[in-house]
């Protein structure tokens, strides 16, 4: 039986820089990543692709706000903006994968599944927004935007600039987990849990209701990987490996580490919140729940990473 991998693609990784934020630019980045996912499939993996939506959901929300202010259009709730990104980014990934499969002669099809994720309505994250969305701003730009939008919360994001932040509750359950599992068993390459999933709360009667928030895609991907018993969780980022003392003269790449070692590095504050820390914590969650292996690397290194040639490999 083929090994099952959950591969998480960052929303930021679809935007190369401030000059390449258009839909066309993002699709070009998706097409590059699709090549490496197809390469994994050729190496014998079944793949479930998840993705982030931090920049994209912010763009959609801001457009809706401007349209409301300028043209009296209706406001769009944040939860609906998240659903929109699942469809739009999922469509791009699905199309790029299908085209790449055809080029390689692979008898494989991709399918995107709109995915809901249950969150706890009492999660303290609702009272303390911390998930960055949308564009990066300089300190001066952030001050001006804050003055114009007093209800926004803006925070410095890992040394890269200031961004708007929104509530990011922890995922509790993947609603469509069984459907995802069935589609994988039927041979599909599934694109799911987009943007961390559409956040919903579940009432005592089982009824789902959407809630305004953005779930961290790494935590949601980790939960999905645990619930479907994936063989490996792969979290892509902007660097080929995780580093200690990143950006310092004494930086050190991590090749193979144990769960206990990684937990120790977290305790020593080696990883930046909002950047590498959530990815590392997601890996820890997966391995703590019985996962056998996790890899952190960049999208272009996926094939080499699963072959053991690069990436940070974490074991229980």
C-alpha positions in Angstrom: 0.0 0.0 0.0 1.3 3.5 -0.8 2.3 5.8 1.9 -0.1 8.7 2.7 1.3 12.2 3.1 -0.5 15.4 4.1 1.4 18.3 2.5 0.6 21.8 3.8 1.4 24.7 1.5 1.6 28.2 3.0 -0.6 31.0 1.7 2.4 33.3 1.8 4.4 30.9 -0.4 2.0 31.6 -3.2 3.2 35.3 -3.2 6.8 35.7 -4.1 7.1 39.3 -3.2 5.1 42.6 -3.2 5.4 42.8 -7.0 3.8 39.4 -7.6 0.5 39.4 -5.7 -1.9 39.0 -8.6 -4.1 36.0 -9.2 -1.9 35.2 -12.2 1.3 35.4 -10.2 -0.2 33.1 -7.5 -1.2 30.6 -10.1 2.3 30.5 -11.5 3.6 29.7 -8.0 1.0 27.0 -7.6 2.1 25.4 -10.9 5.7 25.2 -9.7 4.5 23.5 -6.4 2.3 21.1 -8.4 5.4 19.8 -10.2 6.9 18.7 -6.9 3.7 17.2 -5.6 3.4 15.2 -8.8 7.0 14.1 -8.2 6.0 12.8 -4.8 3.2 10.8 -6.3 5.6 9.3 -8.8 7.7 8.3 -5.8 4.8 6.2 -4.5 2.9 8.6 -2.2 -0.8 9.3 -2.0 -1.0 13.0 -1.3 -3.6 15.2 0.4 -2.8 18.9 -0.2 -3.8 21.6 2.3 -3.0 25.2 2.0 -3.0 28.5 3.9 -4.9 31.7 3.0 -3.5 34.4 5.2 -2.7 37.0 2.5 -5.6 36.0 0.3 -8.4 36.1 2.9 -7.2 39.5 3.9 -7.3 40.7 0.3 -10.9 39.5 -0.1 -12.0 41.0 3.2 -10.5 44.4 2.4 -12.0 44.4 -1.1 -15.4 43.8 0.4 -14.9 46.6 3.0 -13.8 49.1 0.3 -16.8 48.1 -1.9 -19.1 48.7 1.1 -17.6 52.1 1.8 -17.4 53.3 -1.8 -20.4 51.7 -3.5 -22.7 50.6 -0.7 -22.2 46.9 -1.5 -23.0 44.4 1.3 -20.3 43.5 3.7 -18.9 40.0 3.5 -18.3 38.1 6.8 -14.7 36.9 7.4 -15.9 33.3 7.5 -17.3 33.7 4.0 -14.1 35.2 2.8 -12.3 32.1 4.1 -14.7 29.9 2.2 -14.0 32.0 -0.9 -10.3 31.3 -0.6 -10.9 27.6 -0.4 -12.7 27.6 -3.7 -10.3 30.0 -5.5 -7.0 28.6 -4.3 -8.4 25.0 -4.4 -9.4 25.6 -8.0 -5.9 26.7 -8.9 -4.2 23.8 -7.2 -6.6 21.3 -8.6 -6.1 22.6 -12.2 -2.4 22.8 -11.8 -2.2 19.3 -10.5 -4.4 17.8 -13.2 -2.4 19.5 -15.9 0.8 18.2 -14.4 -0.6 14.7 -14.1 -1.5 14.8 -17.8 2.0 16.0 -18.8 3.6 13.1 -16.9 1.1 10.5 -18.1 -0.2 9.8 -14.6 -3.6 8.3 -14.3 -4.5 10.6 -11.4 -7.1 13.3 -10.8 -7.2 16.1 -8.2 -10.4 17.1 -6.4 -11.0 20.1 -4.1 -13.3 19.6 -1.1 -14.8 22.5 0.7 -13.9 21.6 4.3 -15.4 22.7 7.6 -13.4 22.6 10.9 -15.1 22.6 14.3 -13.7 25.1 16.8 -14.6 25.8 20.5 -16.7 29.0 20.9 -15.1 29.5 24.3 -11.5 29.4 22.8 -9.6 32.4 24.3 -8.3 33.2 20.8 -11.7 34.9 20.1 -10.7 37.5 22.7 -7.1 37.8 21.6 -6.7 38.1 17.8 -3.3 36.9 16.7 -3.6 35.4 13.1 -2.0 37.7 10.5 -4.0 38.2 7.3 -3.6 40.4 4.2 -0.7 42.6 3.3 2.4 43.7 5.1 2.7 47.3 6.2 5.5 49.5 7.4 5.2 51.0 10.8 4.2 54.3 9.3 1.6 52.7 7.0 0.2 50.7 10.0 -0.2 53.8 12.1 -2.2 55.5 9.3 -4.3 52.4 8.7 -5.0 52.0 12.4 -6.2 55.7 12.5 -8.6 55.0 9.6 -9.7 51.6 11.0 -9.9 51.9 14.8 -11.6 48.5 15.1 -8.7 46.7 13.4 -5.9 45.0 15.4 -2.5 45.3 13.8 0.7 43.6 15.0 4.3 43.2 14.0 4.7 39.9 12.2 8.0 38.2 12.8 10.2 41.1 11.7 8.5 41.3 8.3 6.3 44.3 8.9 2.8 45.0 10.4 -0.3 43.1 9.5 -3.9 42.9 10.5 -4.7 40.1 12.9 -7.9 38.2 13.5 -9.0 35.4 15.9 -7.4 32.0 15.3 -9.0 29.3 17.5 -7.5 25.8 17.6 -9.1 23.2 15.4 -11.1 20.5 17.2 -12.5 18.3 14.5 -12.4 18.0 10.7 -16.1 17.7 9.7 -15.4 16.1 6.2 -12.6 13.8 7.4 -14.4 10.6 6.3 -15.1 12.0 2.9 -11.5 13.0 2.5 -10.4 9.5 3.5 -12.8 7.9 1.0 -11.6 10.1 -1.9 -8.0 9.2 -1.2 -8.9 5.4 -1.1 -10.6 5.9 -4.4 -7.3 7.2 -5.8 -7.9 11.0 -5.9 -5.3 13.6 -4.9 -7.5 15.6 -2.5 -7.1 19.4 -1.9 -8.8 20.0 1.5 -8.8 21.9 4.8 -8.0 25.0 2.7 -7.0 28.0 4.8 -7.1 25.8 7.9 -10.8 25.0 7.1 -13.9 27.0 7.4 -14.3 27.6 11.2 -17.7 26.4 12.5 -19.1 25.8 15.9 -21.4 22.8 16.6 -24.4 23.2 18.8 -25.8 20.5 21.1 -28.2 19.4 18.4 -25.3 18.9 16.0 -26.1 21.9 13.9 -23.1 23.8 12.4 -22.8 27.6 12.4 -19.9 29.5 10.8 -17.9 31.9 12.9 -15.6 34.8 12.0 -12.0 33.5 12.4 -9.1 32.1 10.5 -7.7 28.7 11.6 -4.0 28.2 11.3 -3.5 25.8 8.4 -0.5 24.1 10.0 -2.6 23.1 13.1 -5.5 22.0 11.0 -3.2 20.0 8.7 -1.7 18.3 11.7 -5.1 17.4 13.1 -6.2 16.0 9.7 -3.0 14.0 9.4 -3.7 12.6 12.9 -7.4 11.8 12.3 -6.7 9.9 9.0 -3.5 8.3 10.3 -1.2 9.7 7.6 2.3 8.2 7.4 3.9 11.6 7.2 3.0 15.2 7.7 4.9 17.6 5.5 4.8 21.4 6.2 6.2 23.6 3.6 7.8 26.9 4.4 10.2 29.4 2.9 13.4 27.6 3.8 14.6 24.0 3.1 15.2 23.2 6.7 14.5 24.5 10.2 17.3 26.5 11.8 18.4 27.2 15.3 19.5 30.9 15.8 18.1 31.6 12.4 19.7 34.6 10.6 22.5 34.7 13.2 26.2 34.0 12.6 25.8 30.8 14.6 22.7 29.5 12.9 22.4 25.7 12.7 20.3 23.7 10.3 18.3 20.8 11.8 18.5 17.6 9.8 17.1 14.8 12.0 15.6 15.5 15.4 13.5 13.7 17.9 10.2 15.0 19.3 11.8 15.6 22.7 14.7 17.6 21.2 12.3 19.8 19.2 10.2 20.4 22.3 13.4 21.5 24.1 14.2 24.0 21.3 10.7 25.4 21.6 11.2 25.9 25.3 14.4 27.7 24.5 12.5 30.2 22.3 14.4 29.3 19.1 11.4 29.8 16.8 9.5 33.0 16.0 5.8 33.3 16.8 3.8 33.7 13.6 6.6 32.3 11.5 8.3 29.0 12.3 6.8 28.4 15.8 3.3 27.3 14.6 4.8 24.9 12.1 7.0 23.3 14.8 4.1 23.2 17.2 1.9 21.5 14.6 4.6 18.9 14.1 4.8 18.3 17.8 1.0 17.9 18.0 1.1 15.3 15.2 3.8 13.2 16.7 2.4 13.5 20.2 -0.9 12.0 18.9 0.9 9.0 17.4 2.3 10.3 14.1 5.4 8.5 12.9 7.2 11.2 11.0 7.1 14.8 10.0 9.1 16.9 7.6 9.5 20.7 7.3 11.0 22.0 4.1 10.2 24.3 1.2 7.9 23.4 -1.7 10.7 23.0 -4.3 12.4 20.5 -2.1 9.5 18.1 -1.6 10.8 15.2 -3.7 14.3 15.5 -2.2 12.9 15.7 1.3 10.8 12.6 1.1 13.9 10.8 -0.3 15.7 11.9 2.8 18.1 14.3 1.0 17.0 17.5 2.6 14.5 19.0 4.9 14.1 18.7 8.7 12.9 15.3 9.6 11.3 14.8 13.1 10.6 11.5 14.7 8.9 10.4 18.0 
